[in-house]
Amino acid sequence: MKLTMKAALMLGAVVVGAGSASAECGIEAGSVRILSNDFAAVNVVNAAAAECASDTVTVTSNATTEHKNIQGPALSVNPAEYTVAVVASNSIVPLLNDGLIRPLDDLVAQYGASLLPSQLISIDGQVMAVAFMANGQHLFVRKDINDVRDLAGKNIGITTPGSLPHVITATLMEKKGVDTSGVSWVNVGGSATAVQALAAGKVDAAAASFDTAPSVEKADAGKLLLFFRDELPEYFRGTIHFSDKLIKDSPDLVGNFMVAYGKGIRYALEHKDETLTLAEKITGQARADLVSGYDFTVNKKLIEPNALIDPAKLQFMQKLNVQFKLQNEVLPNERVATWEFQKKMISVIGEYKQ
């Protein structure tokens, strides 16, 4: 039996919205065994899934930074060691190449009423993946803390060791010359619970997504100290992934996608009103709630309209991954990235000046 990573994402969405009773979760009996990365949003899914446990249903989860090494062998055996695997987008390729991802159309039809069309990633007419948002991390601190250097010896909230909040906070402190050996890294869960921990005085600082700021202000939990992108410009989150097979078999399709991507991003940057109107229609959110996110994204230049990956930043990210044991060794850039299709995009639509 081959169970797929992306089926887990769909199950996670169902479990989160279904409540605690196992029958309401759609599971009458059996076991749910989850393999996932240590990531705030996924930990929330795991915790919600655990609420579906009952006398006839067992729910276990293994949130680990070693998920990439575990997932292939664990899903290849029969029966699979895990019924669900939730992983990052850069783990899709090996699973896809090994035939461990199945189409999600039936699950989308049954459980995906709340999903946006833009979240459904299709290959050859079949939904093979569901996209979800990455982090735009800020550092929130107690009101009496005014500098990163003040965090030496403090309690800092993270998701888990090796998670994004841990990596970027520790990296920033080291960059500022702060000794992290005396820091107590406290597992507080995702952004929402990080704010609660800060308000309760359990931690002195915590990294959380930018949309947490209103909650921090409302709870009088602390203050916003910095936006990590401003302090760690070498650290990037956004990349576009294609399988080796697609690049080899359909290079024109990949190139055309990049051109369309570039045109779409640039149009959105230059047509705020139309973009917000479309976002209202797709998301159902009020325009006032969307404006701040749009302005933040544009002003902070969170989107790269030229789809350019700086080779130096790519090396920085690999070294960081090795330091935090998320990657075994630093590889040549050409092993992990290609600039061929980015160059084609620029040759067709030109370079965009922000």
C-alpha positions in Angstrom: 0.0 0.0 0.0 1.4 3.4 -1.0 0.0 6.3 1.1 0.8 9.8 0.0 2.2 12.8 1.6 -0.4 15.1 0.1 -3.3 12.9 1.2 -2.0 13.7 4.7 -2.4 17.4 4.0 -6.0 16.9 3.0 -6.6 14.7 6.0 -5.1 17.4 8.2 -7.4 20.0 6.8 -10.4 17.7 7.5 -9.3 16.8 11.0 -8.7 20.5 11.9 -12.2 21.4 10.9 -14.0 18.3 12.2 -13.8 18.5 16.0 -12.7 16.0 18.6 -15.1 13.1 18.2 -13.6 10.3 16.1 -16.9 9.7 14.2 -17.0 13.4 13.3 -13.4 13.0 12.0 -14.6 10.4 9.6 -12.7 7.5 11.4 -14.7 4.8 13.1 -11.8 2.5 14.0 -8.1 1.9 13.3 -5.0 4.0 13.6 -3.6 7.3 12.2 0.2 7.4 12.2 1.6 10.8 11.1 5.1 11.5 9.9 5.9 15.3 9.6 8.5 17.9 9.7 9.0 20.1 12.8 7.0 23.0 11.5 4.6 25.3 13.4 1.6 24.9 11.1 2.0 21.1 10.8 2.3 20.8 14.6 -1.1 22.4 14.9 -2.5 19.8 12.5 -0.9 17.0 14.5 -2.4 18.3 17.7 -5.8 18.6 16.1 -5.5 15.1 14.7 -4.8 13.8 18.2 -8.2 15.0 19.3 -9.7 12.3 17.0 -8.4 9.5 19.2 -11.0 7.3 20.9 -11.4 3.8 22.3 -11.3 2.5 18.8 -9.0 5.0 17.1 -5.3 5.6 18.0 -3.5 8.7 16.7 0.3 9.0 16.9 2.7 11.5 15.3 6.4 11.8 14.7 7.4 15.4 14.1 11.1 15.3 13.2 13.7 17.1 11.1 14.7 13.7 9.9 11.5 13.2 8.0 13.2 13.4 4.6 15.4 10.4 5.5 12.5 8.4 6.9 9.7 9.1 4.5 10.8 7.0 1.5 11.5 3.7 3.2 8.6 4.2 5.7 6.1 4.6 2.9 7.5 2.0 0.6 7.0 -1.0 2.8 3.7 -2.9 2.9 1.9 -2.0 5.1 3.4 1.5 5.3 4.8 2.5 8.7 2.8 5.8 8.5 -0.7 6.3 7.2 0.0 10.0 6.8 3.1 12.0 5.8 3.2 15.8 5.9 6.3 17.3 4.4 7.8 20.4 2.9 7.6 21.1 -0.9 11.3 20.3 -1.5 10.5 16.7 -0.4 8.0 16.2 -3.1 10.4 15.2 -5.9 11.8 12.0 -4.4 8.3 10.8 -3.4 7.0 11.6 -6.8 9.8 9.9 -8.5 9.3 6.8 -6.4 5.6 6.7 -7.1 4.6 7.4 -3.5 2.2 10.3 -4.3 -1.3 9.4 -5.4 -3.9 11.8 -6.9 -6.0 13.7 -4.4 -9.1 14.4 -6.6 -11.4 12.1 -4.5 -10.3 13.7 -1.2 -10.6 17.2 -2.6 -14.1 16.4 -3.8 -15.1 14.9 -0.4 -13.3 17.2 2.0 -11.9 20.2 0.1 -14.9 22.6 0.0 -12.9 25.2 1.9 -9.8 24.9 -0.4 -9.1 27.7 -2.9 -8.6 26.8 -6.5 -5.1 28.4 -6.4 -4.1 25.9 -3.7 -4.7 22.9 -5.9 -1.5 21.8 -7.8 -2.4 19.6 -10.8 -0.2 17.4 -12.9 -1.6 15.9 -16.1 -5.1 16.9 -15.0 -4.9 15.3 -11.5 -4.6 17.1 -8.2 -1.3 15.9 -6.8 -0.5 18.6 -4.1 -2.2 21.2 -2.0 -0.2 24.4 -1.3 -0.2 26.2 2.0 1.4 29.4 3.1 5.1 29.7 4.2 6.2 32.0 7.0 6.9 35.7 7.1 8.5 35.7 10.5 8.8 38.6 13.0 10.5 38.6 16.4 8.2 39.6 19.2 9.7 40.4 22.6 8.8 41.7 26.1 8.3 45.4 26.2 11.5 46.0 28.2 13.7 44.3 25.5 15.0 46.7 22.9 17.8 44.9 21.1 18.7 41.4 20.0 21.7 41.6 22.3 19.3 41.7 25.3 18.2 38.1 24.5 21.4 36.6 25.9 20.5 34.1 28.7 16.7 34.6 28.1 13.9 32.1 27.5 13.0 32.1 23.8 9.9 30.4 22.4 10.4 28.1 19.4 8.3 25.3 17.8 10.9 22.6 18.2 14.7 22.4 17.9 15.7 22.8 14.2 12.3 24.4 13.3 12.2 27.7 11.4 11.8 29.9 14.5 14.7 28.2 16.2 17.0 28.4 13.1 16.4 32.1 12.2 16.5 33.3 15.8 19.7 31.5 16.7 21.3 32.6 13.4 20.4 36.2 14.0 21.7 36.1 17.5 25.0 34.6 16.3 25.2 37.3 13.6 24.8 40.0 16.2 27.6 38.3 18.3 25.2 37.1 21.0 26.3 34.0 23.0 23.4 31.5 22.6 24.9 28.9 25.0 22.9 30.4 27.9 19.6 30.7 26.0 16.7 28.4 27.1 14.9 27.3 23.9 11.3 26.7 25.0 8.9 24.6 22.9 5.8 26.7 22.7 4.1 25.4 19.5 3.0 27.6 16.6 2.6 31.4 16.3 -0.7 31.6 18.2 0.6 29.7 21.2 3.9 31.6 21.1 1.9 34.8 21.6 0.1 33.2 24.6 3.4 32.1 26.1 4.9 35.6 25.7 1.8 37.1 27.3 1.9 34.6 30.2 5.6 35.4 30.8 6.7 31.9 30.0 9.2 33.3 27.4 10.9 36.6 26.8 10.8 36.4 23.0 9.3 34.3 20.2 9.4 34.3 16.5 5.9 34.3 14.9 4.3 35.0 11.6 3.5 38.6 10.7 -0.3 38.1 10.9 0.2 37.5 14.6 0.9 41.2 15.3 -2.7 42.2 16.0 -3.0 39.4 18.6 0.2 40.6 20.3 -1.2 44.1 20.5 -4.6 43.0 21.6 -3.3 40.8 24.4 -0.8 43.4 25.4 1.7 40.6 25.2 4.8 42.5 24.2 6.0 44.3 21.1 7.4 43.7 17.6 11.2 44.0 17.7 12.1 43.2 14.1 11.3 41.5 10.8 13.7 38.7 10.2 14.1 39.5 6.5 15.4 42.9 7.3 18.1 41.4 9.6 18.8 38.2 7.6 18.5 39.1 3.9 20.6 36.1 3.1 17.8 33.8 4.3 15.2 33.2 1.7 12.0 31.1 1.8 10.4 31.4 -1.7 11.5 29.0 -4.4 9.8 27.3 -7.4 10.2 23.5 -7.6 9.9 21.2 -10.6 10.6 17.5 -10.8 13.7 16.4 -12.8 11.3 14.4 -15.0 9.2 17.4 -15.9 12.3 19.5 -16.7 13.7 16.7 -18.8 10.5 15.7 -20.6 8.7 19.1 -20.9 11.3 21.9 -20.8 9.1 24.2 -22.9 6.2 23.7 -20.4 8.5 24.7 -17.6 9.8 27.7 -19.5 6.3 28.9 -20.4 5.2 28.5 -16.8 8.0 30.7 -15.7 7.1 33.4 -18.2 3.4 33.3 -17.1 4.5 33.4 -13.5 6.6 36.4 -14.1 3.9 38.2 -16.0 1.3 37.5 -13.3 3.5 38.6 -10.4 4.4 41.9 -12.2 0.8 42.6 -13.0 -0.2 42.1 -9.4 2.6 44.5 -8.2 1.5 47.2 -10.6 -2.3 46.8 -10.3 -3.2 46.9 -6.6 -6.9 47.5 -6.9 -7.5 44.7 -9.4 -5.3 42.3 -7.3 -7.3 43.1 -4.2 -10.6 42.7 -6.0 -9.5 39.3 -7.2 -8.2 38.3 -3.8 -11.6 39.3 -2.3 -13.3 37.0 -4.8 -11.0 34.0 -4.3 -10.6 34.2 -0.5 -13.9 35.7 0.6 -12.0 38.0 3.0 -12.9 41.7 3.5 -10.8 44.1 1.4 -9.7 46.0 4.5 -8.1 42.7 5.8 -6.3 42.1 2.6 -4.8 45.6 2.1 -2.3 45.4 4.9 -1.0 42.0 3.7 -0.6 43.4 0.1 1.2 46.5 1.3 3.4 44.5 3.6 4.3 42.1 0.8 5.1 44.9 -1.7 6.9 47.2 0.7 9.1 44.5 2.1 9.7 43.1 -1.4 8.7 39.6 -0.3 8.1 38.6 -3.9 10.9 38.3 -6.4 9.4 39.3 -9.8 12.6 38.2 -11.6 12.5 34.7 -9.9 16.2 35.2 -9.2 18.0 33.0 -6.6 21.3 34.5 -5.5 24.0 31.8 -5.7 25.6 33.2 -2.5 22.3 33.0 -0.7 21.9 29.4 -1.9 25.3 28.5 -0.4 24.3 30.3 2.8 21.1 28.3 3.1 22.9 25.1 2.6 25.5 25.9 5.2 22.8 26.8 7.6 21.0 23.5 6.9 24.2 21.6 7.6 24.8 23.5 10.9 21.3 22.6 12.1 21.5 19.1 10.8 18.8 19.6 8.2 21.2 18.6 5.4 24.2 16.3 5.4 26.6 18.3 3.3 26.8 21.5 1.2 26.3 20.6 -2.4 27.4 22.5 -5.6 24.7 25.0 -6.5 24.1 23.3 -9.8 23.0 20.1 -7.9 20.2 21.9 -6.2 19.1 24.7 -8.5 18.9 25.7 -12.2 18.9 29.2 -13.6 18.0 28.0 -17.2 14.3 28.8 -17.0 14.7 32.0 -15.0 17.0 33.3 -17.8 14.4 32.3 -20.4 11.7 34.2 -18.5 13.9 37.3 -18.4 14.8 37.0 -22.1 11.0 37.0 -23.0 9.6 39.6 -20.6 12.8 41.5 -19.6 14.1 42.4 -16.1 11.8 44.0 -13.7 13.0 47.0 -11.8 11.5 47.5 -8.3 
